[in-house]
Amino acid sequence: MNRYVICQIINETKYLAAYAETKKEAIEKAELLGLRTGERYIVITVEEAEGLQYP
């Protein structure tokens, strides 16, 4: 089972924002974060997020 990471996009760079257990949960969190902040968020797998950091 994959775990997912919600990433904020700042100046075309991905930064960790939150974690989720399922893809559905990750998408819901990304949508909520986007609505609250007006910023852009994407969902990727934990493996793809290796090496990323928090803003």
Beta strands, then each sheet from edge to edge (+ up, - down):
strand 1: 4-10
strand 2: 13-20
strand 3: 41-45
sheet 1: 2+ 1- 3+
end
